[in-house]
Amino acid sequence: MVHSCCVVDCTARWGPDKKFFRIPSEKDSEKRKKWLRAIRRLNLDAPKKDWIPVASDRVCEAHFVHGVPNRDPQHPDYVPHIKMGYYGSQNLKAKEKAIQRYFESL
Ligand SMILES: [Zn+2]
């Protein structure tokens, strides 16, 4: 099965050198909501509707500062947040600052 990343404008494809992550399941609804909000592809084809991922949708490592999602809800990498298509590449500095703040607060 071939996967590609479900983030808007991300062209990453499944490969041995790439990590892909599943969208959190319904059981983890709070986290799932946050991920969906982060990923939102809605402005592309159905601006009024929420985007519903399919089971095979994955998010690639490019959207996490450390290349993997973090389990800590306070950590910026708890949800994918980098190179999210509709933001373009702006905000990266702010994200880095947020990460820094996180580690300083530990
Ligand atoms: Zn991606």
Residues whose N, C-alpha, C, O or C-beta is under 5 A from the ligand:
A	BS01	ZN	C5 V7 C10 A12 C60 A62
